[in-house]
Amino acid sequence: MHNVDIAREAIETSGALSIFYAAVDELARRYGPGADDRAELLPQLQEPQGFFLVARDEGHLAGGVGLRPIGETTRRLGEVKRLWVRPDLRRRGVADALMSAVVNEAARDGFSELFLETGDRQPEAHALYLKIGWTPIDEFPDGAYSHPGAFRFQRML
């Protein structure tokens, strides 16, 4: 496993935005321009409602992941968004470390369940989520939107 430092950063910082935009650009290459939801998603990743984590490798940006609240419920539910790792660091444990960190931060913030989705053009993400213990589910809870045909996962905290 590659050793990286992971910390919360405001989504407005240059490092967090750089990673977020890299993730959005990669999704657009895989799924087309309709995958660009940055205008809607950016405010939802701002604290205190959501957050963004940045991984650094020897001080250089390595990857990131965000969490936003979802659902209309008394339970605090979150959706993991925009997991992205620099291409030269993929398959070295950085994504595993980011996913572990987002789960720990969410639990600390009082979230009770986490959800995520990935598409059919991201087989490496699908395999990762299964490998690290996320449970496949049919739909998101409480009317939270998810994309038709997406693979959905849940993690109880």
C-alpha positions as protocol buffer text, in pm:
chain_id: "A"
residue {
  index: 1
  type: MET
  ca { x: 0 y: 0 z: 0 }
}
residue {
  index: 2
  type: HIS
  ca { x: 119 y: 347 z: -87 }
}
residue {
  index: 3
  type: ASN
  ca { x: 156 y: 580 z: 211 }
}
residue {
  index: 4
  type: VAL
  ca { x: -40 y: 904 z: 172 }
}
residue {
  index: 5
  type: ASP
  ca { x: -150 y: 1179 z: 409 }
}
residue {
  index: 6
  type: ILE
  ca { x: -526 y: 1238 z: 407 }
}
residue {
  index: 7
  type: ALA
  ca { x: -694 y: 1546 z: 551 }
}
residue {
  index: 8
  type: ARG
  ca { x: -1016 y: 1741 z: 523 }
}
residue {
  index: 9
  type: GLU
  ca { x: -995 y: 2045 z: 299 }
}
residue {
  index: 10
  type: ALA
  ca { x: -1260 y: 2299 z: 214 }
}
residue {
  index: 11
  type: ILE
  ca { x: -1391 y: 2222 z: -133 }
}
residue {
  index: 12
  type: GLU
  ca { x: -1310 y: 2583 z: -230 }
}
residue {
  index: 13
  type: THR
  ca { x: -933 y: 2531 z: -191 }
}
residue {
  index: 14
  type: SER
  ca { x: -723 y: 2494 z: -504 }
}
residue {
  index: 15
  type: GLY
  ca { x: -615 y: 2139 z: -413 }
}
residue {
  index: 16
  type: ALA
  ca { x: -966 y: 2011 z: -346 }
}
residue {
  index: 17
  type: LEU
  ca { x: -1105 y: 2182 z: -656 }
}
residue {
  index: 18
  type: SER
  ca { x: -826 y: 2041 z: -871 }
}
residue {
  index: 19
  type: ILE
  ca { x: -909 y: 1687 z: -761 }
}
residue {
  index: 20
  type: PHE
  ca { x: -1284 y: 1743 z: -788 }
}
residue {
  index: 21
  type: TYR
  ca { x: -1252 y: 1876 z: -1145 }
}
residue {
  index: 22
  type: ALA
  ca { x: -1022 y: 1587 z: -1241 }
}
residue {
  index: 23
  type: ALA
  ca { x: -1290 y: 1345 z: -1118 }
}
residue {
  index: 24
  type: VAL
  ca { x: -1566 y: 1526 z: -1308 }
}
residue {
  index: 25
  type: ASP
  ca { x: -1354 y: 1537 z: -1625 }
}
residue {
  index: 26
  type: GLU
  ca { x: -1286 y: 1163 z: -1603 }
}
residue {
  index: 27
  type: LEU
  ca { x: -1657 y: 1090 z: -1561 }
}
residue {
  index: 28
  type: ALA
  ca { x: -1735 y: 1308 z: -1863 }
}
residue {
  index: 29
  type: ARG
  ca { x: -1480 y: 1114 z: -2071 }
}
residue {
  index: 30
  type: ARG
  ca { x: -1640 y: 785 z: -1968 }
}
residue {
  index: 31
  type: TYR
  ca { x: -2009 y: 884 z: -1975 }
}
residue {
  index: 32
  type: GLY
  ca { x: -2034 y: 1200 z: -2183 }
}
residue {
  index: 33
  type: PRO
  ca { x: -2097 y: 1565 z: -2092 }
}
residue {
  index: 34
  type: GLY
  ca { x: -2417 y: 1486 z: -1901 }
}
residue {
  index: 35
  type: ALA
  ca { x: -2201 y: 1351 z: -1618 }
}
residue {
  index: 36
  type: ASP
  ca { x: -2086 y: 1704 z: -1529 }
}
residue {
  index: 37
  type: ASP
  ca { x: -2282 y: 1789 z: -1212 }
}
residue {
  index: 38
  type: ARG
  ca { x: -2027 y: 2025 z: -1057 }
}
residue {
  index: 39
  type: ALA
  ca { x: -2267 y: 2320 z: -1022 }
}
residue {
  index: 40
  type: GLU
  ca { x: -2513 y: 2111 z: -819 }
}
residue {
  index: 41
  type: LEU
  ca { x: -2261 y: 1906 z: -624 }
}
residue {
  index: 42
  type: LEU
  ca { x: -2000 y: 2161 z: -514 }
}
residue {
  index: 43
  type: PRO
  ca { x: -2223 y: 2338 z: -257 }
}
residue {
  index: 44
  type: GLN
  ca { x: -2326 y: 2000 z: -110 }
}
residue {
  index: 45
  type: LEU
  ca { x: -1962 y: 1913 z: -36 }
}
residue {
  index: 46
  type: GLN
  ca { x: -1914 y: 2227 z: 175 }
}
residue {
  index: 47
  type: GLU
  ca { x: -1893 y: 2200 z: 549 }
}
residue {
  index: 48
  type: PRO
  ca { x: -2086 y: 2173 z: 774 }
}
residue {
  index: 49
  type: GLN
  ca { x: -2332 y: 1962 z: 572 }
}
residue {
  index: 50
  type: GLY
  ca { x: -2071 y: 1768 z: 373 }
}
residue {
  index: 51
  type: PHE
  ca { x: -1695 y: 1751 z: 341 }
}
residue {
  index: 52
  type: PHE
  ca { x: -1405 y: 1673 z: 108 }
}
residue {
  index: 53
  type: LEU
  ca { x: -1088 y: 1476 z: 181 }
}
residue {
  index: 54
  type: VAL
  ca { x: -760 y: 1526 z: -3 }
}
residue {
  index: 55
  type: ALA
  ca { x: -478 y: 1271 z: -20 }
}
residue {
  index: 56
  type: ARG
  ca { x: -123 y: 1391 z: -65 }
}
residue {
  index: 57
  type: ASP
  ca { x: 182 y: 1187 z: -159 }
}
residue {
  index: 58
  type: GLU
  ca { x: 499 y: 1361 z: -39 }
}
residue {
  index: 59
  type: GLY
  ca { x: 310 y: 1691 z: -49 }
}
residue {
  index: 60
  type: HIS
  ca { x: 172 y: 1640 z: -400 }
}
residue {
  index: 61
  type: LEU
  ca { x: -198 y: 1591 z: -474 }
}
residue {
  index: 62
  type: ALA
  ca { x: -273 y: 1220 z: -497 }
}
residue {
  index: 63
  type: GLY
  ca { x: -653 y: 1195 z: -485 }
}
residue {
  index: 64
  type: GLY
  ca { x: -969 y: 1283 z: -302 }
}
residue {
  index: 65
  type: VAL
  ca { x: -1323 y: 1194 z: -212 }
}
residue {
  index: 66
  type: GLY
  ca { x: -1630 y: 1383 z: -90 }
}
residue {
  index: 67
  type: LEU
  ca { x: -1940 y: 1317 z: 116 }
}
residue {
  index: 68
  type: ARG
  ca { x: -2275 y: 1491 z: 89 }
}
residue {
  index: 69
  type: PRO
  ca { x: -2593 y: 1445 z: 294 }
}
residue {
  index: 70
  type: ILE
  ca { x: -2886 y: 1271 z: 123 }
}
residue {
  index: 71
  type: GLY
  ca { x: -3248 y: 1182 z: 193 }
}
residue {
  index: 72
  type: GLU
  ca { x: -3530 y: 1343 z: 382 }
}
residue {
  index: 73
  type: THR
  ca { x: -3512 y: 1159 z: 711 }
}
residue {
  index: 74
  type: THR
  ca { x: -3427 y: 1196 z: 1076 }
}
residue {
  index: 75
  type: ARG
  ca { x: -3131 y: 961 z: 1022 }
}
residue {
  index: 76
  type: ARG
  ca { x: -2810 y: 1124 z: 900 }
}
residue {
  index: 77
  type: LEU
  ca { x: -2738 y: 960 z: 565 }
}
residue {
  index: 78
  type: GLY
  ca { x: -2449 y: 1042 z: 336 }
}
residue {
  index: 79
  type: GLU
  ca { x: -2344 y: 972 z: -21 }
}
residue {
  index: 80
  type: VAL
  ca { x: -1979 y: 927 z: -113 }
}
residue {
  index: 81
  type: LYS
  ca { x: -1898 y: 1134 z: -422 }
}
residue {
  index: 82
  type: ARG
  ca { x: -1613 y: 1181 z: -666 }
}
residue {
  index: 83
  type: LEU
  ca { x: -1355 y: 931 z: -546 }
}
residue {
  index: 84
  type: TRP
  ca { x: -1055 y: 999 z: -768 }
}
residue {
  index: 85
  type: VAL
  ca { x: -689 y: 895 z: -758 }
}
residue {
  index: 86
  type: ARG
  ca { x: -410 y: 1028 z: -977 }
}
residue {
  index: 87
  type: PRO
  ca { x: -356 y: 773 z: -1258 }
}
residue {
  index: 88
  type: ASP
  ca { x: 8 y: 700 z: -1169 }
}
residue {
  index: 89
  type: LEU
  ca { x: -96 y: 608 z: -812 }
}
residue {
  index: 90
  type: ARG
  ca { x: -386 y: 377 z: -897 }
}
residue {
  index: 91
  type: ARG
  ca { x: -380 y: 18 z: -771 }
}
residue {
  index: 92
  type: ARG
  ca { x: -148 y: 118 z: -488 }
}
residue {
  index: 93
  type: GLY
  ca { x: -400 y: 142 z: -203 }
}
residue {
  index: 94
  type: VAL
  ca { x: -473 y: 515 z: -225 }
}
residue {
  index: 95
  type: ALA
  ca { x: -843 y: 460 z: -303 }
}
residue {
  index: 96
  type: ASP
  ca { x: -869 y: 209 z: -17 }
}
residue {
  index: 97
  type: ALA
  ca { x: -715 y: 464 z: 220 }
}
residue {
  index: 98
  type: LEU
  ca { x: -948 y: 740 z: 100 }
}
residue {
  index: 99
  type: MET
  ca { x: -1254 y: 517 z: 141 }
}
residue {
  index: 100
  type: SER
  ca { x: -1147 y: 418 z: 491 }
}
residue {
  index: 101
  type: ALA
  ca { x: -1093 y: 783 z: 579 }
}
residue {
  index: 102
  type: VAL
  ca { x: -1431 y: 896 z: 443 }
}
residue {
  index: 103
  type: VAL
  ca { x: -1606 y: 624 z: 647 }
}
residue {
  index: 104
  type: ASN
  ca { x: -1420 y: 728 z: 964 }
}
residue {
  index: 105
  type: GLU
  ca { x: -1487 y: 1100 z: 910 }
}
residue {
  index: 106
  type: ALA
  ca { x: -1856 y: 1034 z: 839 }
}
residue {
  index: 107
  type: ALA
  ca { x: -1892 y: 830 z: 1158 }
}
residue {
  index: 108
  type: ARG
  ca { x: -1722 y: 1109 z: 1353 }
}
residue {
  index: 109
  type: ASP
  ca { x: -1968 y: 1359 z: 1203 }
}
residue {
  index: 110
  type: GLY
  ca { x: -2268 y: 1151 z: 1313 }
}
residue {
  index: 111
  type: PHE
  ca { x: -2369 y: 985 z: 986 }
}
residue {
  index: 112
  type: SER
  ca { x: -2540 y: 649 z: 1042 }
}
residue {
  index: 113
  type: GLU
  ca { x: -2532 y: 507 z: 689 }
}
residue {
  index: 114
  type: LEU
  ca { x: -2336 y: 579 z: 374 }
}
residue {
  index: 115
  type: PHE
  ca { x: -2430 y: 514 z: 14 }
}
residue {
  index: 116
  type: LEU
  ca { x: -2258 y: 541 z: -320 }
}
residue {
  index: 117
  type: GLU
  ca { x: -2315 y: 456 z: -682 }
}
residue {
  index: 118
  type: THR
  ca { x: -2096 y: 376 z: -976 }
}
residue {
  index: 119
  type: GLY
  ca { x: -2168 y: 308 z: -1341 }
}
residue {
  index: 120
  type: ASP
  ca { x: -2101 y: 25 z: -1580 }
}
residue {
  index: 121
  type: ARG
  ca { x: -1802 y: 210 z: -1728 }
}
residue {
  index: 122
  type: GLN
  ca { x: -1616 y: 200 z: -1396 }
}
residue {
  index: 123
  type: PRO
  ca { x: -1548 y: -171 z: -1335 }
}
residue {
  index: 124
  type: GLU
  ca { x: -1245 y: -92 z: -1119 }
}
residue {
  index: 125
  type: ALA
  ca { x: -1463 y: 113 z: -882 }
}
residue {
  index: 126
  type: HIS
  ca { x: -1727 y: -161 z: -866 }
}
residue {
  index: 127
  type: ALA
  ca { x: -1458 y: -417 z: -777 }
}
residue {
  index: 128
  type: LEU
  ca { x: -1306 y: -186 z: -514 }
}
residue {
  index: 129
  type: TYR
  ca { x: -1635 y: -130 z: -330 }
}
residue {
  index: 130
  type: LEU
  ca { x: -1704 y: -503 z: -315 }
}
residue {
  index: 131
  type: LYS
  ca { x: -1347 y: -575 z: -199 }
}
residue {
  index: 132
  type: ILE
  ca { x: -1363 y: -325 z: 89 }
}
residue {
  index: 133
  type: GLY
  ca { x: -1695 y: -452 z: 220 }
}
residue {
  index: 134
  type: TRP
  ca { x: -1966 y: -228 z: 81 }
}
residue {
  index: 135
  type: THR
  ca { x: -2301 y: -405 z: 35 }
}
residue {
  index: 136
  type: PRO
  ca { x: -2477 y: -392 z: -305 }
}
residue {
  index: 137
  type: ILE
  ca { x: -2833 y: -253 z: -281 }
}
residue {
  index: 138
  type: ASP
  ca { x: -3119 y: -199 z: -526 }
}
residue {
  index: 139
  type: GLU
  ca { x: -3200 y: 165 z: -455 }
}
residue {
  index: 140
  type: PHE
  ca { x: -3110 y: 460 z: -238 }
}
residue {
  index: 141
  type: PRO
  ca { x: -3326 y: 526 z: 70 }
}
residue {
  index: 142
  type: ASP
  ca { x: -3594 y: 782 z: 134 }
}
residue {
  index: 143
  type: GLY
  ca { x: -3636 y: 896 z: -223 }
}
residue {
  index: 144
  type: ALA
  ca { x: -3274 y: 1005 z: -269 }
}
residue {
  index: 145
  type: TYR
  ca { x: -3195 y: 1027 z: -640 }
}
residue {
  index: 146
  type: SER
  ca { x: -2962 y: 783 z: -809 }
}
residue {
  index: 147
  type: HIS
  ca { x: -2891 y: 732 z: -1178 }
}
residue {
  index: 148
  type: PRO
  ca { x: -3088 y: 465 z: -1366 }
}
residue {
  index: 149
  type: GLY
  ca { x: -2874 y: 159 z: -1429 }
}
residue {
  index: 150
  type: ALA
  ca { x: -2615 y: 252 z: -1166 }
}
residue {
  index: 151
  type: PHE
  ca { x: -2464 y: 2 z: -925 }
}
residue {
  index: 152
  type: ARG
  ca { x: -2553 y: 114 z: -572 }
}
residue {
  index: 153
  type: PHE
  ca { x: -2380 y: 28 z: -245 }
}
residue {
  index: 154
  type: GLN
  ca { x: -2441 y: 83 z: 127 }
}
residue {
  index: 155
  type: ARG
  ca { x: -2222 y: 88 z: 436 }
}
residue {
  index: 156
  type: MET
  ca { x: -2369 y: 92 z: 788 }
}
residue {
  index: 157
  type: LEU
  ca { x: -2168 y: 291 z: 1043 }
}
